[in-house]
Amino acid sequence: MSFKYYPFIPGHEILGEFFSCGVQLFIFISGYLYGGKVIEDFNSWYLKRIIKVSLPAIILSVFIIILSLTMKEYLSYTTIVAYLLDAEGLLFVCHFFRFIFDEIDCLGPLWFTTVIMLCYLLVPFLQKITLRIQRIRLFTILTYIFGIIATIVLSKYISISYFLLFAIGYCLGKIKWLDMIDFKIFIIHTVLFVFLLIGRIIVHKYYDGTLLYLQFISFCSFFIGTWFITALSYVQKKNIKLISNISDNAVVKTLDKYSFYVYLVHGVLCMGVFNVYEHMPLPAATFVFVIGTIVLSFLLKNISETAQNFILKRSNQIFKNTNNS
C-alpha cells in the first residue's frame, strides 16, 4: 500500500524507505533458514518450491491477464508468456529483458517470486561450498566485499544484490549468527541502520532513479533489511516469553498464513489500471483497497492450495507408478 495517497500522515514521503525492506528481509531469512538445513533431494525440493511460490503468482497472473484483455488493455505476447512462466522478475535482474517484455503495473510485486526462485538455485552450490570450508565467517565477509564490488560494477547491466543477500543469509545460517547477537552487536547494527536509513532518504530525494541511487540501495539493503531480525533476536534473548506470546497469538498466526498472498495481490488495487485511488475519493478507495485485498488474498490462498494439493497428489502417484514399473 503506497503512502503517497495519504499526505496527512507525518513523514509519508519517507515511510516507504523505512517499510520497503520487507523483500530484503524475507530473502535474508530464506537464506538463513536453508543455511541451517541440508537438502538431500534438490530436484524434489525445488519442485515443491515452484508449486508453493510460483504457482500462486501464475494463478494471479492468469486472472489479471484475462481481465485486462477483456477490458481491451494491450499486452504483448512476450509479456503474457513471461508472466505465465513466473519470469516477470527478470525485468529487475537484467535490464536487457526490458526490450523483450513489459511490466504489468498492477502485478508489480510479483517480481519477488521470480527472484526468490532464482535465489533457491544457489542452494546446492552454497551447500557444497559451506560443507567443504571451515572458516565460514571469513568466507562470509569476503563474499560480501566482493559481492558489493560486483554489484556496483555490474549495476548498470544486472542486479545481483538479492542473490548476494541470500548467500550472506545462507552463510550466517550455517554459523547460527542470530544466536550470537548481544547488546554490542545490536547497538552497532542500530547505529548503522539509522545512518544508512537517513542516507537512503537523502539519496532518494535528490538522486531517485539514477545509477547512484541503485548502487547505494544495493550497498545498504543488507544492513537496513536485516536490522529488524537483529532487533527481534536481541529482544527474544532478553524476553523469550514476549516473542513467544506474540508468535502464538491467533491473529499473528492468521496474518502469517495470509501475508504472502496479501503481498501478491495488494498491487492489483493500488497500482496500474485497477488502482482504486485514482478513481475514488480517499475514504472510499481505502475501504475498497482493504476489503478487496482481504478478499483477493483469501481467494488466491484457497485456489492456490487446492491446485498445489492436486499437483502434489498427482506427482506422487506418477512417482509411485514409475517406481513400481
VENBEL-V353466 format. One record per residue. RES is the residue in one small letter. PHI is phi in whole degrees, -180 to 180 (none if undefined). OMEGA is omega in whole degrees, 0 to 359 (* if undefined). NEAR is the number of other C-alpha atoms within 12 Angstrom. Layout:
res,phi,omega,near
RES,PHI,OMEGA,NEAR
RES,PHI,OMEGA,NEAR
This chain:
res,phi,omega,near
m,none,185,30
s,-84,179,25
f,-77,184,23
k,-66,179,20
y,-85,182,24
y,-125,184,20
p,-65,181,14
f,-78,178,11
i,-77,180,14
p,-56,178,11
g,72,184,15
h,-60,182,19
e,-73,184,21
i,-110,181,24
l,-62,179,23
g,-61,179,22
e,-68,180,31
f,-80,186,27
f,-96,181,21
s,-89,181,23
c,-98,184,29
g,-61,181,26
v,-65,179,30
q,-60,180,37
l,-63,181,30
f,-67,180,31
i,-63,179,37
f,-63,180,40
i,-61,179,34
s,-60,178,33
g,-62,181,39
y,-62,182,31
l,-65,180,28
y,-75,174,33
g,-67,179,35
g,-94,180,25
k,-123,173,23
v,-123,180,21
i,-86,182,22
e,-83,181,13
d,-113,186,12
f,-66,182,19
n,-60,179,15
s,-66,180,16
w,-63,183,21
y,-69,177,24
l,-61,179,22
k,-66,177,23
r,-66,178,25
i,-62,181,28
i,-65,184,29
k,-79,188,28
v,-101,186,32
s,-76,184,37
l,-57,178,36
p,-59,179,40
a,-65,179,43
i,-68,179,35
i,-61,178,36
l,-64,179,38
s,-62,179,39
v,-59,181,25
f,-62,183,25
i,-70,179,33
i,-63,178,33
i,-62,181,18
l,-65,180,19
s,-66,179,24
l,-66,177,18
t,-63,179,12
m,-88,178,13
k,65,175,11
e,-77,181,16
y,-82,174,19
l,-135,180,24
s,-71,179,19
y,-63,180,15
t,-66,178,21
t,-66,179,30
i,-61,180,29
v,-62,181,21
a,-59,181,31
y,-72,178,40
l,-74,177,28
l,-101,184,26
d,56,180,35
a,-108,185,35
e,-61,181,39
g,-69,177,37
l,-62,177,35
l,-62,182,30
f,-95,180,31
v,-99,182,29
c,-136,182,23
h,-64,181,19
f,-59,184,16
f,-69,177,21
r,-68,176,20
f,-87,184,14
i,-104,179,20
f,-146,185,25
d,-110,176,29
e,-86,171,33
i,-91,191,34
d,-52,184,28
c,-70,176,30
l,-106,182,41
g,-51,182,32
p,-61,184,37
l,-69,179,44
w,-57,183,37
f,-62,183,34
t,-65,176,39
t,-64,184,36
v,-65,182,36
i,-68,177,39
m,-68,175,37
l,-69,177,31
c,-62,180,35
y,-63,178,37
l,-67,179,25
l,-78,188,31
v,-56,181,38
p,-62,179,26
f,-71,178,20
l,-65,180,37
q,-64,179,28
k,-64,182,16
i,-65,185,21
t,-70,177,30
l,-76,183,22
r,-96,182,12
i,-102,182,16
q,-103,183,14
r,-93,185,17
i,-70,179,28
r,-61,179,22
l,-64,178,17
f,-61,179,25
t,-64,180,30
i,-63,180,19
l,-65,178,18
t,-61,181,27
y,-67,181,31
i,-62,180,19
f,-67,179,20
g,-66,179,29
i,-65,178,30
i,-60,180,21
a,-64,180,23
t,-62,180,33
i,-67,182,26
v,-67,186,21
l,-95,188,22
s,-58,179,29
k,-71,186,22
y,-117,186,22
i,-148,179,26
s,-106,180,33
i,-116,185,34
s,-61,180,41
y,-67,180,46
f,-71,176,38
l,-64,180,38
l,-62,179,43
f,-64,181,44
a,-64,178,45
i,-64,177,47
g,-60,180,44
y,-62,181,42
c,-64,179,45
l,-67,176,37
g,-66,179,31
k,-64,182,32
i,-99,180,27
k,53,186,23
w,-60,183,28
l,-63,178,30
d,-73,182,19
m,-93,185,17
i,-68,176,25
d,-125,183,21
f,-62,181,17
k,-63,179,14
i,-63,180,21
f,-61,181,26
i,-66,180,17
i,-60,180,18
h,-66,180,28
t,-66,178,25
v,-62,179,18
l,-63,179,23
f,-59,182,29
v,-64,181,21
f,-64,180,17
l,-69,178,28
l,-66,177,33
i,-63,178,21
g,-62,180,25
r,-66,179,35
i,-65,180,27
i,-65,181,20
v,-64,178,24
h,-64,182,27
k,-66,187,16
y,-103,186,13
y,-131,182,18
d,-57,178,18
g,87,180,15
t,-92,178,16
l,-64,179,22
l,-60,180,22
y,-63,180,25
l,-63,179,29
q,-67,180,31
f,-66,178,32
i,-61,180,38
s,-62,182,36
f,-71,190,35
c,-96,184,36
s,-60,180,40
f,-63,184,40
f,-72,179,35
i,-74,182,38
g,-64,185,38
t,-89,180,37
w,-60,181,35
f,-61,178,28
i,-70,178,32
t,-60,181,33
a,-63,180,29
l,-65,179,25
s,-65,180,27
y,-68,179,28
v,-63,180,22
q,-63,178,22
k,-65,182,21
k,-81,182,15
n,-148,183,14
i,-63,183,15
k,-64,182,14
l,-62,181,17
i,-66,180,19
s,-63,180,18
n,-65,179,15
i,-68,182,18
s,-69,180,18
d,-87,180,15
n,-65,184,15
a,-61,180,13
v,-66,180,14
v,-63,179,16
k,-63,178,15
t,-66,178,17
l,-61,180,20
d,-65,180,17
k,-66,186,18
y,-102,188,27
s,-58,181,23
f,-63,182,32
y,-73,175,38
v,-63,179,34
y,-61,182,37
l,-66,189,40
v,-92,190,42
h,-62,180,39
g,-69,182,35
v,-60,186,39
l,-101,180,39
c,-130,178,36
m,-139,171,26
g,68,190,23
v,-68,182,25
f,-99,183,28
n,-64,183,27
v,-69,182,31
y,-70,180,29
e,-93,184,18
h,-126,183,19
m,-139,171,18
p,-62,186,16
l,-54,180,21
p,-59,180,15
a,-67,180,16
a,-63,179,24
t,-63,180,26
f,-63,181,18
v,-63,180,25
f,-62,183,34
v,-65,181,24
i,-65,181,19
g,-63,179,26
t,-65,179,31
i,-62,182,27
v,-65,181,20
l,-64,180,32
s,-67,177,34
f,-64,180,27
l,-64,182,23
l,-64,180,34
k,-62,183,31
n,-70,177,19
i,-64,181,22
s,-64,181,29
e,-67,176,25
t,-64,179,19
a,-66,180,21
q,-63,180,26
n,-63,179,18
f,-64,181,15
i,-65,180,20
l,-65,179,22
k,-65,179,17
r,-66,181,14
s,-67,177,18
n,-66,178,17
q,-66,178,14
i,-63,180,14
f,-64,179,14
k,-66,180,12
n,-64,179,11
t,-66,180,10
n,-68,181,9
n,-68,181,8
s,-78,*,7
